[in-house]
Amino acid sequence: MTRTDSWSESDIPSQSGRTVLVTGANSGLGLHTARVLAARGAMVLLACRSHERGKQALDAIAAGAASPPRLVELDLADLASVRRVAAEVRDHTGDALDVLVNNAGVMAPPRETTRDGFELQFGTNHLGHAALTWLLLPALRTRPGARVVTVSSLAARAGRIDTVDPNFEHRRYSPVAAYGQSKLANQAFALELDRRLRAAGDDVLSVAAHPGYSDTGLAPAMARAQRNAVLRGVMNVGGRLGGLLLAQNTEQGTAPQLYAATAPDVSGGDYIGPLGPGQLRGKPGTVCPLTTAADPATGSALWDLTAELTGVTPDPA
């Protein structure tokens, strides 16, 4: 592991002249990522599903931004929205995007499906982001040293990618198993994208990151989404206790993806996370990806499955 014990947000170099798209920028890790990069000079595009919450985030970020941020309404659970936003971003930026931060996510809701019929977590957390990444690569490719940062999770450790039944149509649905699968897919996709970019000779870095155990707002949202009142109460209490005892705050949890997006020593294929015990908390640095995520066969199978399900042409081909 590469140690960066002294790194902090103050070490982020000027982002002046750079354009960054952050998904899920209206709250938690995404909001803080967008705020910091905007304050460092980047023109930040806030990709949010809710116009109202996105506008609130836009106003909050604009107060400290060096360049005016812009709101983009994106629903990752709707591939038509993904295609529309990708075209809008390419047009607005003149095909010049420096950083894409695939941050948005849903965590362990009751069984739901996306507009296109995919299991909600796999469809939103992985398929929507993968399609967005492929559609925006022409804009990333024009910028020297452009980066794609895809946010995974410690929950990926318990994940298993079932390429035969990724949408839990034939196996029993488990919110936690589905979340683990989606976050393992995030990690595997980031590493497979890096392999394909290198093979194609592209000057674009694909990096994965995870926030450790952080108070991001996802756990309370997961508890509220449970239909069973007893389970909802248990998860609420457990989440609050865990947050008090172990969790990093949002600023600390955001450090790995900010480091992945801006640090000069980051390389394609790196996995950035907290360097403390169990990767639960601590300063950001390069950590080992999961064996499954790093397996080229797994990455290739996921790549092909993603293209089949989304109908989006992979890039690099």
Secondary structure, 3 states (H helix, E strand, C coil): CECCCCCCHHHCCCCCCCEEEEECCCCHHHHHHHHHHHHCCCEEEEEECCHHHHHHHHHHHHCCCCCCCEEEECCCCCHHHHHHHHHHHHHHHCCCCCEEEECCCCCCCCCCECCCCCEHHHHHHHHHHHHHHHHHHHHHHCCCCEEEEEECCHHHHHCCCCCCCCCCCCCCCCHHHHHHHHHHHHHHHHHHHHHHHHHHCCCEEEEEECCCCECCCHHHHHHHHCCCHHHHHHHHHHHHHHHHHCCECHHHHHHHHHHHHHCCCCCCCCEEEECCHHHCCCCEEECCCCHHHHCHHHHHHHHHHHHHHHCCCCCCC
